[in-house]
Amino acid sequence: MASSTTSAAMAHRARHHAPHRVASSARRVASHRGGGGARVARVVVSRSRVGYPNRGASRAVRGGAARAGDDAARARGGARTARALGVERGGVEGHRAGTGRWVVGRRGRDVGVSSAGGDDVATLDSRKELGALVAFCTPLLASNVISPLLTMTDTAFVGRCAGEASATALAALGVSTPLTDYSVTLFAFITAGLTSIVSRGVASGENAEAMNGKVYGAFFMAFLGSLAVATLLLTRTDYLLGLLNVSGDVKTIAAQYTQVRGLGMPAAFLTSAGYATLVARKDTLRPLLCVCLAAVVNFVGDWFMVSVMKTGAVGAAWATTASLYTGLFAILVLLKRQGLLEFPPKQNFNAGVGAVAWMRAAIPTKEQLAPVMAFFGPITFLVAALLTIYTTQILAANALGVTVSAAHRIAANLFSFTILCGDPLIQAGQAFLPEHIFKPKKANARKMASILFQFGLFTASISTTAFAFCCYFGAAVFTTDAAVVAQLHTVVLPMCATVVVNILSKSLYGVMVACRALNFLAGLTGVGLLGFAGSMAYLNAHVFGLAKYTYIWWITFGYYGIAVLVLYCRIKGIGFKGLLGDNDKIYE
């Protein structure tokens, strides 16, 4: 009898007091969070229908939400509503055990919500996301700037410390550097694939073991590629230098430098792969520290080998190779400590023990190789197209005489250095978008794409201003020839315009790669390359004299400008099917 009386009393208190507690909680959240609190109140309403079966509790909760400043959305079922509102990402912390209540967490303001009409509302804080982009891109940009300094450090020490042979040694470095540096660029599909694979896996909550297997497959491809390039540089050195019309003492020194640098190819390829793995997790600071460590080793090595030991260009090559392996060791330690790389993956050990089983496990499966190989065709084509354009520029400038050729060397170096500012935007798109893409409603994804474009516009404006300043006021640093400086000044306007559209295109490329629209990118690049070739053919047939050099840069501007326009329309769904429409299954 006492037990039944107690139960009745408890039920009475639950009916009369629980609704008021939840309604009061909703009002407190609303008053503390403003509009965000009202949205959280709607989440509480939807959960109340699951946790409170009686009508009085439900009405009280709805009343609390209304007084918070927003009408409650009609719940369509606890679990389904939770998924639509994104509560799994932290808006509702969970069901408090034994209390029959749902606890609203502090992260409720980040919950994406749908209004009563079903409209998707973006909840991203633009200022917060811009701050995150700056924190992400700044170390990445520093790393991109430091990496070319390895070669520049070699050039500086060889030029100053090689004595009478410095001119010959510098010429040797000039022809060897494209062979050693561009080889890594041709395998950019590995780093692009890794960034996408890891960021996608993190965003979708993919099984860590499966994701590590895909990462291992990409590392395996990087290792195979490095062995192929190293073998080519070591065994076919004379043939490669012959293609560049190199002969005499320059060829001898260049061959030695190229072969030593060839030994460092595994380190260069694997370091790039490890770097991409960390960047995909929005970790750009620790990779920067690894790059700085490698730069310090390279500087000390150049000083010792070239300045102290007097070994010239070969010594500089050994210093660079040592720095590459130092950077590789540092970045592999980071990956291992975070459990981001298993060699070989555990799932590859099917049966057996010993060396034979280990060797079998070291060979990745088709499922582990396929994800990164999906990037091979489109990304390699993109890189080859860009190399074709820049090579065409060099050949066209050289055909116009020494003055234009010298001016183009200065202009192209400044241009290449400036557009490095846009490279982090490609990786930012791949790192920041997937977490929003996987949601059924993609208002946040669309807003993030817009933020990336705005950030690209800001970066482009700063970069092109700095570029113009260097061309007008810093040309004397590179040459004292007045004719060369004057020729450089004639192309500042088209080059500044090209800097802007180049950086903007990279902010859009990142979105496209994150959405896996690789075939569209490759098709657009092919059409653009045909347009570039046709424009250059028309230019060669109808324009003569030094004015041709200015038009070359306007054609390059057109190539990137059209790409920006088409990509922007593709992402926004203007004339195309949009990439970020609600319920699009982008990864399937």
N, C-alpha and C positions, 0 to 999 in steps of 0.2 A: 504493500500500500504506500509506504514511504517512498519507495523507488518510483512508483508511477506518479506520485505527487511532484517529486523532484523533476522528473522528465517533463511533466506538463509545464512546470515553472520555467525550465530551460527553454522549452519551445516558445512560451509566451515572450520571454526576453528576446529570443532570436527574431520573432516576428516584429516586435515593436522597436527594438534598439538597433539591430544590425542595419536597417535601411538608413537610419539617421547617421550612423557612423560613416557609412560609405558616401552618403550625400555630402556630409561635412568634409570628408577627405577630398571629394571632387572639387568642392569650393576652395579648399586650401590650395590644391594644386593649381587651380585656375588663377587665384589671386597672386600666387608666387611666380607663375610662368607666363601670365598674360594669355595671349592667343594660343600659345603652345599648350597651356594648361587645359583650355577648352577642348583642344583636340585629344589630349590624354583622357579627359573626362568621357569622350565618346568611346575610347577603348575600354574604360571601366564599365560603361553601359553594356557594351557587347559581352564583357566577361560576366556581368551581373546576371545575365540571362542563363548562364551556365551554373554559377555559384549560388544563386538565390532563386529557388523555384517559386516562391510566393509572389503574388502580384504587388503587394504593398512595398516590398523591397525594390522591385523593378521600377515602380512609379517614383519612389523616393530618389533613386539614383538618377533617373531621367530628369527629375526636377532639379537636382544638384547640378547636373550638366548644363541645363538651361540657364540657371542663375549664374553659372560661370561665364556666360556670354555667347553660347553657341548651342543650337538645337542638336539633340543627340541623333546620330545616324541610326537608321533601323538595322538592327543586327540580323544577319542571315545565317547564323549558326556559329558557335564558338570557334571551332578550329578553322573553318573557312574564312571567317572574318579576321581572325588573328593573322592568317597568312596574307590576306589582302592588305591589312594595315601595317604589315611588316613588324609585328610585335616580336617575332623571333629574334630581331636584331637588337632587342634590349628595351623596347618601350614598356613592356610588362615583364617584370623580373621573373614571375612565376607564381605558382599557387603555393601559398604559405601552408605548410603541412599542418593538418589538424585544426585549422581555423575556418575553412570554408570560404576564404577571401583571397582575392588576387591583389598582389602588391605592386603598386606603380613605382617603377624605378626612376632615378634622376635622369636617365637618358630618354625619357619620354618625349622630349622636344625633338629628338631625331627621328621619331617614328613617321614614316610616310603614311598618309591617310587618304581616304577617299571620302568625298562629300556624299550627302544623301542622294544626289543625282548620279553618283558613280564617277564623277570627274576625278582625274588624277591630279593631285596637288603637289608641286615640288616643295620640299622642305629643306633643301640645302641652304646653308648660310653662305652667301657669295663671299663675304669678307673672310670667313673662316677657311673656305676652300682656297681662296687666293693666297692666304697665308701659308696653307699647307703646300700649295704649288711652289711658292717661293722657297720654302724650306726644303722641298724635294729637288728643285731644279738647280739651286745655287751650288751645292756640292757636286752635282752631276756636271754642271758647266765647268767648274774648276777642274774636274777630272779630265774632261774633254780637252781643256786647254793645256793641261800638264802633259798629257800623253804625247802630243807632237814635240814637246820640248826635249824628249829623249833624243830624237834625231837632230834637233837644233843644237843641243849640247855637244853632240859629236862634231857637228860642223864648226862650232865656235872653237873648240879645243884644237881640232885639226888645223883650222885656218890660222890660228895664232901660234901654235907650237910645233908645226911640222917644218919650219925653216924654209929653205929654198924650194922644197918639194910641195909646199902648201897648195899652190895653184893646181898642180896635178892631182893631189890627194882630194881637194875639194871637188874637182871635176869628176873624180871617181865616185865620191859620195853622191854627187848629183844624178848619176846614171844608175847607181845601185839602189838608192832609196825607193824609187817606184817599184822595183822588183820585190823588195822586202816588205814594204808597207801596203801596197795595193793588193798584194796576195791575200792579206787578212781581210781587206774590204770585200773581196769577191765572195767571202764566206759569211757575209753579214746575215744571211738567212738563219744561221744557227743562233745568234744572239737575239734576233727578232723573234724567232720561234720560242726560245727559252723564256723571254719576258712574257709573252702571251700565255704560254703553257702554265707558268707558275702563278701569274696573277689570276688567271682563270681558275686554277685549282684552289687557290686561297679563297677567292670570292664564292665559289660554289660549295666549299667545304669538302672538297675531294679527299678521299682516303689518302693519308700521308704516304703509305707504302706504294700506292699506284702512282702518285705524283712523283715520288723519288725515282721510280722506274723510268718515267718519261724524261726526267732530268738526266738520269744516267745515259739514256739513249742519245740525248743531244750532246752530252760530253763525249760519248764514244765517237759520234760523227765528227766532232771538233778534233779529236785526237787523230782519227783517220785522215782528215783533211790536212792537218798539220804535217803528218808524215809524208803525204803526197807532195805538198809544197816543198818541204825540206829536201826530199829526194830530188826533186826537179832542180832546186837551187844548188845542190851539192854536185850533181852529176852532169847537168846540162848548162853549166855556168857560161862557158864560152859561146855556146849556141845562142843563149838568151842575150848576151852582151853584143853578139854579132848582129842580132835583129835591131839593136839600137845604134848600129854603125860605130861602135866603140873599138878603138885600136891603140896600139902602142903601150906606153907606160900607164896610161889611164886604164886600159883594159886589164893590165896585170894587177894593179891595186884594187880595181873594182871587183875583180874575180875573188880576190882574197877576202875583201869586206863582205861580199855577198855570201860566200860560203860559211863564214863565221856566223853571220846573222841567220843563215839557214838553220844552224843548230838550235837557234832560239825559237823557231816556229812553234814547236809544241807548247812552250810556255806562253807565247803570244795568243795562240788560239784558245787554250784552256783558261787563261786569265780572263779573256773576253767573255767566255761562257760563264765563269763563276761570277763575274761582275754583273752580268745580266740577271742571274738567279737572285742576287741580293737586291738589285734595283727593282725587280718585279714585286718584292715585298716592301717597297717604299723605303728601303734602307740605302741611302746614298752617301751617308757620312763615313761609315766604316770602309766602303770601297775607296773613297777618296783618300783615307789614311794609307791604304795599301798602295795606291798610285803614288802618293807622296814618298813613301818608303822606297819604292822602286826608283823614283827620280833622284833621291838622295844617293842611293847606291850608284846610279849611273854617273852622277856628277863626281863623286869621289873616285869611281873607277876611271873615268876619263882623265881626271887630274893625275892619277897615279900612272896609268898606262901610257898616256900621250905626253904629259908634261914632264914626268919624272923618268919613266922608262924609255921614252922616245920611240915608241912603237908605231906611231902614226895612225893611219886609218884602221889598220888591223886591230891595234890596241883599243881604239874607240869601239869597234865592233864587239870585242870581247867584253868591254864594260857594259854595253847595252844588253848583250845576251845575259850577263850575270844579273843585271837589274830586272830583266823579264822573269827569270826564275825566282828571284827574291819576291817579286810581286805575286807570282803564282803560289809560292809556299804560304804567303800571308793570307791570301784569299781562300785557299783550301782549308787552312786552319779555322777560319771563320765559318766556312760551310760545315765542317765536321763538328764543330762545337755546337752549332745550332741544329744538327741532325738533318741537314738539307742535302746531304750527298752520301750515299752508301755505295761502296765499291767492293765487290759487285752487289747488286740488290739482293736482299734476302730471298725474295720470291723466285729468284733464278736458280736457287739450289734445290733441285728436284730430288736428287738421291745421290748417295755416294759421298765419299770424303777424299781428302788429299788433293794433289795438284791437278789431277784430271778433272775432278768435280769443280774445282775453282776456275779452271780455264773455260769449262762449259758455261759456268754461271757468268763469266765475264763477257760473253757474247750476248748482246741485248736481243730481246725478242722483237718480232715484227710490230707488235703493239707498242713497244717502247720507242721504236724508231719512227713509226708513221707520223706522230704528231709534229715533230720538227721537220720532217721531210716534206710536209704539206706546204711549208714556206719556201722550199728550194726554188721552184720555178718562178713564182711571182717576184720574190725579193731579189733573186739573182738577176732577173730581167731589169728590175728597177735600177740596180746598181750599175749594170752594164750600160743602160741608157744614159745615166748621168756621166759615166766615164766617156762615153761616145761624144756627148755634147761638149764636155770640157776639152777633150782632145781635138775636136773640130775647131774650137776657139783658138787653141794654141797654133794649129796648123795655118788657120786663116790669118792670124796675127803675124806669124813668121813670114808669110808670103807677102806682107805689106812692107817689109823692110826692117832694118835693125832698130830704128827708133820706136816703131809700133810694137815690135817684139819685146823690147826692153820695158816699154810702158805696160804692156800686158802682163809681164812677169810680176811687176809691182802690184798692178791692179788685181790680178788673179790671186796673189798671196793674201792681200788685204781682204778680198772677197771671201776666200775660203776660211780665213780666220774669223771673220765677222759672222758668217752664217752658222758657225759652231754654236752660237747662242740659241739657235732654233732646234738643235738636236735633242736637248732634254725634253722638248715638247712631244716628240714622238713617243718616248718612253713614258712620259707622264700620262698620255692618253691610254696606254696599255696598262698602267699601274692603277689609275684612278677610276676608270670606267667600269670594269667588270663587276664590281660589287653592286653597281646600280643596274647593269644590264640584265642580271639574272632575276630581277624582280618582274612579276607580271606587268605591273604598271611602271612606266619608264619616264615619268616626269623628271625625276632626279637625274636620270641618265642624259636626257635632253638638256637639262640645265647645266650639267657638268660639261657637256660638249660645248655649250655656249661660253662657259667660263674659260675653257681651254682656248677657244678662239679669241676671246677678249684679251686673255693673257698673252697670246701670240701677237695680237695687234700692238699691245703695249711693248712687248719685247722687240718687235720689228721697228717701232718708232725710235726707241732708244738706240738700237743697233745701227740703224741707217744714219742717224745723226752722228754717232761716233765715227762711222765709216766716212761720211762726207768730211768731217773735221780732219781725219787722218789724211785723206787725199789732198785737201787744200792746204793744210798747214804742216803735214808731216812728211810730204814727199821728199823733202831735202834729206831726210834720214836715210833714204834708199839710194838717191842719186843726186849729183850736182849738175847733170846735163839739163839745161833749160828746155831743150826740144822735147826730151822725154817727159819732163814735168808738164809741159804744155799739152802734150798728147794725152797724158793721164787726165788732165782737167777736162778734156772734151767729152769724156765718158762718165763723169761723176754722176750726172743726172740719171741716165739709163741704168747705171749700176746701183744707185740708191733705190730706184724703183724695183730692181730685181732682188735686192736684199729684202725688201718688204714682202714681196709675194713669195719668195723662197721660204722665209720664216713662217708666214701664214700657212703655206702649204704643209709644212711639217706639223703644225698644230692639228690640221685636218687628217694628215696621214696617220697620226697616232690613233685618232678615232676610228678610222677605216680598218686599221690592223686589229684594234681591239674588237671590232665587230666582225672580224674575219672576212671582210670584203676584199680578199686578195685578188681574185680574178678581175673584179672591176678596176682595181688599181692597175693591174698589169695591162688590161685593155686600154685604159685611159693613157697610160704611158706609151703604149704602142702607137696610138693615134697621135699623141703629142710629138713623138719622135718623127713620125712621117711628116707632120706639119713643119717641124724644125728643119728637116732635110729639104723639103720643098721650098721653104723660105730662103734657105742658104743657097740653093741652086738658082733661084730667081735673083738673089742679091749678086751672085757671081756673074750672072749674065747681063745685068742692067746697071750695076753701080760699080764705079771704079774710083781709085784714089784712096786717100786716107779716110774719107767719109765712111767707107765701108766698115771700118772698125766700130764706129758708133752704132751702125745698124745691127752689127752682130749682137751687141748687148741688148738692143731693143727686141730682137728676135728671141733672145733668151728670156727677157721679161715676158714676152707673149706666151712662151711655153709654160712658165710657172703661173702667170696670171690666169690663163684659161683653165689650168688645173685647179686653181683655187676656186674659181667660179663653179666649175662642174662638181667638185667635191662638196662645196658648201650646199649646192642645190640637192645633191644626192643625200646628204645627211639630213637636211631639213625637209626632204620630200617635195621639193619644188620641181615639177616635171619628171620626177622619178618616184619610185616607191621608197618611202623613208626607211632609214636603217633602225630608227629607235621608236617605232610605233609600239603601242601597248600590245602585250601578248605575243610579240615576235619572238620566235625561238632562234636567236641569232647563231647559236653555236651548233645547231643541229643541221 
